Amino acid sequence: MEITDVKARWKDVWFSFCLALLILTKLEGISAQIRYSIQEELKPGTAVGNVAKDLGLDLGRLADRNLRVVQGTKRDLFEVNPRDGVLLVNQRLDREELCAKTAPCVTNLKAVVENPLEMHQVVVEILDVNDNSPKFPEENYTLEVLESALVGSRFQLEGAHDLDVGLNSLHSYKLNPYQHFRLETEEFGDDGKVPFLVLQRPLDREHTAQHWLLLTATDGGKPSKSGKMNVTVIVSDINDNPPVCEKQKYTVTIKENAPAGTFLLTVNASDSDEGLNGEIEYSLKSKLRGLSSDTFDLDSKTGKLVVKGRLDYEETQVYEIKVMATDKGVVALSTLCSVIIRVEDVNDNPPEIEITSFSSRIPEDAPPGTVVALMGVTDLDSGVNGQVVCSVPLHLPFDLKPSPDGQSYSLVTKDYLDKETTHMYTITVTAKDLGSPTLSSTKVIQVEVQDVNDNRPLFTESPYTFYVLENNKAGMSIFSVSATDADGGENAAVTYSLVRMSPGLTITTFLNINEANGTVSALKSFDFETLKTFQFQVVASDSGTPSLSNNVTVNVFILDQNDNAPVILYPLSSNGSAQGVEEIPRNVNAGHLVTKVRAYDADIGYNGWLLFSLQEVTDHSLFALDRYTGQIRTLRSFTETDEAEHKLLILVKDNGNVSLSATATVIVKLVEPKEAFAASDVKSAAKDDEDSNVIFYLMITLGAVSVLFLVSIIVLIAMQCSKSTDYTSKYLPETNYDGTLCHSIQYRSGEKRYMLVGPRMSIGSTIVPGSHANTLALPDRRGATEEHWPCPFHRGFVLVDREETGS
């Protein structure tokens, strides 16, 4: 016996020596971890796994390296074969005895080898098997029920307990079919499902004094196991109020070093009856999970529960007690109060954190994994209470990397930092031991994030769209753009500039931007009839190194103003005045077309929509003017008493907000039919002569314009050849036209339809930059740009008689 003790002491000394040697040689702690899962109740000698093979050890050197396992428990549950490295079951494994209700149930081993000395973590998880049946505290249970109990009354029964966990634990209760009672269950936390008898029919003690029931508890294993309890219900006709617990469950925590006599709690139940039926006595009804009669003491009168014996956390961590509260009626009524007592391990030394190295400023572009600080952690406690885990808040972009021995940590970045989001981090490093209750300490570290130029300026809109009235004042600001930079300092200082096409003449030639605030001003006045829309780009650059920039497209739409008065096309006399003479026979009927006043307006939309009205007329009963077409027709036939000459003053005005107008005078002469025919022939001949003259003048004008155009092209080419690529004067505006007559306003007058047509462009329309509709493009032979000369045809609106045009 003494030799065995000496060997055991030498074994402990050798283990302590190896552990000290492991620390002195600064090994990297647990260099590997393997995990096995086995079922409980395996026979001793059953193989768990090959530790040597899983750790990659040389099987030929196992004997020399002295492979063994070290267990932290008093029992040697496992052993390792030193020849082949197979981990074997050494003793009976009872999961319920080792871990009770704790899941998962694991056992931590240390696999130690020598030459060189190494230590590896081996975790063995013991899986539950359905080896325990549900058990009731008593096989026979007696319940007294008053015959005056109401239908629906509930009576709590003592539940069964199953030491297995998971699916193998208690699953359900079943009551044999009985007409007076049915079974209900409720969940009560750690107690699991608690059975209740519910009264279904009124009781009659004179008819049946006792009822015998069979309650079966079944677990969820496959195959399932069950336990049964006989329930005897005694019907009583007195003392109809059972005691009621103040709490369904009492919970208290006590330290394991609490001395005898330490007060735990007071179980309090009340009874609404009077006299002896309302007086309550308390008793310990059941003793589960290691409860001993020498551990706790209950005062039967006051319900005061105190510590009676010694508590040992290593033996029992939780006590579950059923306290029965019973009144003193002739037929006593009772109820069960659940008491849970948790034993707490003593842990009186908090961990200590020591910062050994620290960098207070980190650039925001530092890559993940950058070391911010190094720290050491110590705890004077031993065992679980001395094991320390450090952490930082999860929402911070920092992480702690432990050293192999677990005694020091590195604080590193786990993501890229962003100064624009957070410029200063206050990091609380928390060190917690694994004791119960957990003791902890904290260390606060402040890290400043250094700014780098990693954000481009961002415009408030993209793209920008502005509407500018024509006839703006040259040199005045017309709109502004704005951009912001999320960086700080010089990295956030934004300057603005225009993207200018070079070489060549573009719209940006006539624009200027304030580089400090982004205000854009026009160096010329815009004319909607010449330029309707244009587009350019603005660049916003910060002042960082290197500088970052961003650009935005600006779309500008010129809004039309009513700045063009209507122009009379007909009648137009030879001296240029809007006056004409029309001769008609006296015998014309009502509705005869006398003439048609024609006019146009260079504006568009309502500004170019013309309306005709009679301002003056010698006889209102003779003539009518169509307000939309300008047609003058007779209202009735002429009589001998009507005057031979009539003067009509026609007002033509547009529909602008401030209306502009023009007038035309038409003199209508009444002649006899023969004279009218002669006058018609003369007029036709005069008209032919006039048309010939017009054609002649048009041909002369067209020839002169063509010659001037060719001369201009030659001069322009000569100027382009003689000038440098840097144009500094005589800029030509870029203008875009769309002369297609597709914008129309249609209306009906009588049986005819009329259409007011004009240029396609409107306030909401755009010209795609580069399309140059209705423009003449001249290539620059010294560069890649083009000169654009506008061809402004079809300006304004023309009133078209669809009947005359045949459309």
Buried (B, 14 or more C-beta within 10 A) or exposed (E): EEEEEEEEEEEEEEBEEBBEEBEEEEBEBBEEEBEBEBEBBBEEEEEBBBBBEBBEBEEEEBEEBBBBBBBEEEEEBBBBBBEBBBBBBBEEBBBBEBBBBEBBBBBEBBBBBEEEBBBBBBBBBBBBBBBBBBBBBEEEBEBBBBBBBEEEBEBBBBBBBBBBBEEBBBBBBBBEEBEBBEBEBEEBEEBBBBBBBBBEEEBEBEEEEEBEBEBBBBBBBEEBBBBBBBBEBEBBEBBBBBBBBEEBBBEEEBBBEBEEEEEBBBBBBEBEBEEEBBBBBBEBBBBEBBBEEEBBBBEEEEBBBBBBEEBEBEEBBEBBBBBBBBBBBEBBBBBBBBBBBEBBBBBEBBBBBEEEEBBEEBEBBBEEEBBBBBBEBBBEBEEEBBBBBBBBEEEBBBBBEBBEEBBBBBBBBBEEBBBBEBBEBEBEBBBBBBBBEEBBBEBEBEBEBEBBBBBBBBBEEEEBEEBBEBEBEEEEBBBBBBBEBBBBEEBBBBBBBBBBBEBBBBBBBBBBBEBEEBBBBBEBEBBBBBBBBBBBBBBBBBBBEEEBBBBBBBBBBBEBBBBBBBBBBBBBEEEEEBBBBBBBBBEBEEEBEBBBBBBBBBBBBBBBBBBBEBEEBBEEEBBBBBBBBBBBBBEBEBEEEBEEEBEBBBBBBBBBEEBBBBBBBBBBBBBEEEBBEEBBEEBEEEEEEEEEEEEEEEEEEEEEEEEEEEEEBEEBBEEBEEBEEEBEEEEEBBBBBBBBBEBEBEEEEEEBBBBBBBBBBBBEBBBEBEEBBBBEEBEBEEEEBBBBBBEBEBBBBBBBBEEEEEE
